[in-house]
Every structure is written in structure tokens, then in C-alpha cells.
């Protein structure tokens, strides 16, 4: 009898996951129609589409939590390494190199372009560092609620909030690249969306493993990517205001992404002893993003 109950429960979970997946597909189609209906300026439209693609990737990644509650640690570390590789390649080939070209296009020599990009990179990393300090120093009571109802551990909420905050530079990168009319903006958006799939899954699995209901964990995991289209649209508008903001914006996004990879993703991927798998995933992700960047630009 317990086996029959487990079988029925498994079928229901599968139907729920399949129904949610179909719902996401339907929402994506409606979103595409809505974006087209807005009739924005082409570069703004490109930024919004790229940000929406990344948000969809995060939501798709969270779907499996409706069926499973945990994932093999080795696989999780490999996926984290893969995401780190994608972001490193995006930082180099989609942000820093185009930023140097954009700086020289506005009249700076190679030394000036290098100095401007270095300043922007350090500024972006410093801004995200301040965000990390604020998030890490958040009150556990404020994150969890009252002491009488400790539903989810404070460290879990800190992790989720940190991931959401780290989605902002990804949206910035898409927005600046699209707003500046960069030829590799589409490949950058696709690469980040690919990296966002395991990110959404990790958030949802962490929450579900901490005791949260599957569907609620899915909703939070899916919603964690919504900051990306907002940041993309805002940054695309900003770079159309002033020419100098294009190389600076690319550099700031690169610095923020570089800090995320080196301070959070790579150490986390190696914290469980699967450093070889994490390194292999990083190399595969780097190569995949590099090929996408050069082939689709």
C-alpha cells in the first residue's frame, strides 16, 4: 500500500511539473507578444528581450524542484563550475573587449581606454562588494521572522537574497550591450540565460530542502530572475543618454560579474571536495560561451 501511495504521489508531482512547464511556455509566448506590442526603440527592445530570456531560463531551472527535493552534490558543484565558466567568458569576450573597443571609438588611445575600463571594472566590483556586505550583515530576525516561528534558517535567506542581488550585474551586462548596439548582445543574453538555468534550480532546491513547500520554492526560484529584465531595460536606457556610459557600463558589469565568480561561485563549487568536476565544468562553460560569442556575434 505505501508503494501505491508513493507511485500516485510521484505521478501527481510529474503532472504538476509538466503543467507548470507548459504554463511557463504559455507565459513566455504571451510575454513575447506583450513585448512586441510595447513597440519600444530597437535597442531597448533588444535589452528587454534579452532580460526576459534570462528570467525565463531561471524559471525553467526551478521547475524540477516540483519533482525532486535534492540533487547530487557532485552534479551541483559541476553545474556551479559550468556557470562560473560561462560568466568568466562573458566577462572577457562580451564585456571587457567590447568595452575597450567602445572606449577607443570615442577618441581615447589604448592607454586611456585601458585606464577607463580598469576604473569601471574596479568600481563595479566595489559596488557589488558593498551589496554583499549589506546582505551578509542582514539581521537574521529580519530575514526569517519572529523567533517563535523560525521557518527557514537565516543563512538560507541570505543565500537566496545574495543570488538575486548577483542577478543584477547580469541584467546590467545585457542592457549595456544591447543599448550600445554591440553585435554580441544576443550571444551574451543566451549565455547568461543558459547559466541561469542551474541557478534557478539551486535556489529552489535549497529552499525545498530547508522545509519550504515545493510550489512556493519553485515560485521564489523562478521569481529570482525577474530583476534581470528590469536592470537590462534601465541600463539600456542609460547608455543611450551619454556616449561615455557605454564603455563604463560594460566595465562596471564586468567587474561585478568577476567579483561574483571569484568570491561566490568558484569557492562554493569547490567547497565539497569536487574541485576536479568543478574545474571541468568551468572549462566546458568557458569554451561554450566563447564559441557562442564568436559564432553568433
N, C-alpha and C positions, 0 to 999 in steps of 0.2 A: 504493500500500500504506500509506504513512504516513497518508493521508487516511482510509482504512478504520479504521486503528487509532485515530485521533483520534475518529472517529464512534462506534466501540464504547465508547471511554473516556467520551465525552460521555453516551451512553445509560446507562452504569453509574452515572455521577455523578448523573444525573437520577433514576434509580431509588433511589439511596441517599438523595437529598434528599427524594423523595416518601415513602419508607419511614420516614425519620426524622420527617417531618411527621405521618404517620399515628400513629407511636409517641407523639409529643407529645400528639396529640389523645386517644389512649387513656389516657395517663398523667394528662391533665387530668381526664378523666371519672372515673378511679379516685380521683384526689385529691379531687374533689368529693364522691364517696361517702364517702371517709375522713373528710373534714371534717364531713359530716353525722353520721357515726357517733360522732364525738367528743362531740356534744351539749353544746357549750360555752354559756356565758351569751351571750345575743344580741349584745351589743356586742363581746365577744371574738370571737364567730363572724364578725361583720361585718369586724373588723380582719383576721382570718386569711384570709378570702375575698378581701379587697382586696389583701393582700400576695401571696397566691398568684396572683392575676390579673396583678400586675406581674411576678412571676417568670416566668409563662408568656409574657408579652409579650417579655421579654428572650430567652427560649429560642427563640421563634418568629423573632425578629430575627436570631438566629445561624444559622438553617437555610440561607440562601442561600450561606454560605461553602462548603458541600459541593459547590456547582456552580461558583461564581466565586471568584477569588482577589483581585480588586481591584475598586474602584468609582471612577467618575469623581470627581475631586477637587471639581468644582463641585457635583455631587449630594451628596457627603458634607458639604460646607460648608452647603448648603441645609438638609439634614436636621438638622445641628447647630443651625443658627439656629431651625429649627422646634421642636426640643426646648427651646431656651432660651426661646422664646415661651410654650410650654406651662407651663414651670416658673415663669416670671415671673407669668403669670396665676394659677396655682395659689397662688403665694405671696401675692398680693394678695387674691384673691376667696375662697380656700378656707382660708387660714390667718390672715392679719392681721385682716381684717374680722370673721370669726367670733371671733377671739381678743379683739378689743375688746368685742364683744357679751358674750362669756363673762365678761370681767373686770367689766363693769358689772352683770352678773346676780348677781355675788357681793357687790355692795354698793359697789363703787368708783365714784367720779364720773368724768367724762370725762378730767380731768387725771390722776387716779390710774390709770385704765385705760390711757391713753397711755403713762404712765411705766412701768407694769408690762410692757406689750408691747414697749416700746423696750428695757428691760433684758433681757427674754427673747431678743429678736432679736439684740442685740449679744452676749449670752452664747452663743447657738447658733452665730453666725458665728465667735466666738473659739475655741470648742471645735473646730470643723472646721478652722480655721486651724492649730491645734496638730497636728491629724491630718495636715494637708498638710505641715507642717514635718517631722514624723516620717517620712512616706512619702518625701518628696523627699530626705531626708538618709540614706535607707537605703543600706547598703553594696552596691555592685554585685556583689561576690563572693557576698554572702548571697542576692541576688536571682537570680543566674544559675547559680552553682555554682562548680566549680573552674575555674582558668584554663586547664587542659588541655582542657576541654570547654565552650567558650563557645557554647552552642546558640542562645540568643536574647539580643539586646542588653539590657543592664541598663535602658536607658531605656524599652524596650518593657514590661518587667515593672513598672516604676514607673508607667507609664501605666495598665496593667491594674489594679494594686492601687489606684491613685487612683480609678478608675471604680467599683470595688467599694466603696471607702470612701464614695464620694459617693452610693451607693445607700442608705446608712443613713438620712440625713435624709428620703429619700422614704418609707421604711418608717415612720419616726417620724411623719411627717405623716399617713399613713393610719391608724396606730394611735391617735394622739391624737384625730383627727377622729372615728373610729368609736367609740373608748372613751368620748368625751364626748357621744355621741349626736347629733353635728352632722348636719343634714339633707343637707348637700352631700358627705358622706363617700363616697358611691358615685361621684359625678361626679369627685371628686378621684382616686379609685383608677383610674377609667377613663382619665383624662387622663394620669396618671403611667405607666400601662401602655402607652398609646399612645406616650409619649415614650421608653419603654424599648425599643421595637422597633428603631429605628435604633441605639440604644446597644449592644444585643447584637450587631448586625451589625458595628458599627465595631470592637468588641473582637475578634471572630472574624476579621475581615478583616486587622486589624493583625497578629495572631499568625500567620495563614496567610501573609501577605506577608513576614513575617520568617523563614519557612522551616519553621514547625511544620506537622505533618500536618493535613489538612483536618478529620478527625473529632475529633482532640484539640483543635484550635482551636474547633470547634463546642461541645465539651463545656465548655471553660473559659468561652466566651462565654455559654452557657446557664446555667452554674452561678453566674455573676457576680450574678445577680438573686436568689439564694436568701437573701441577707441581709435582703431586704425583708420577707418574711412573719415572720421572727424578730423584727426590730425593730418591726414593726407589732403583733405579739402582746404584746411586752414593754411597749410604750408604752400600749397599750390597757388593760393591767392597772394600770399606774402611775396613770393618770388616774382610775381608779375608786377609788383609795385616798384621794386628797385632792382636794377641790374646786378648790383654788388651782392644782393642777398642769395643769388643762385650758388656761386662757389662757397659762400659762407654757410648756407643752409646744407649743402651737400657735405661739407666738412663737419658741421655740428652733428648731423645724423650719423656720420661715420664714427665720430668719437664716442657718441652714446652707444652705438651698436658694439664697438670694440670693447667698451667697458663691460657691457652685458656679457659678452662672450668670455672675456678673460676672468672676470670677477665672479660670475654666477654659473654659466652653463658648463664650461670646461671643468672647473673644480667639482661641480655636482656630478658630472658624468664619470669622474674618476674616484668618487668618494667610497664606492662599494667594492673596490678591488678589480673592476673590469676595465682597467686602463687600456689594455690592448684592443678590446672591442670598441671602446670609446674613440680611440685614436683611428681605428679603421673606419668607423662611421664618419669621423671628421674628414678624413681624406676623401671618402666617397662623396660626401656632401659638398666639399670644396670643388672637386672635379666636376660634379654635376652642375653646380651653379656657374662655374667658369665656362663650361660648354654652352649652357643656356644663354649666358651673357654674350658670348662671342657669336653664337649661331643665330640668335633671334634679334640682335641689335642691327 
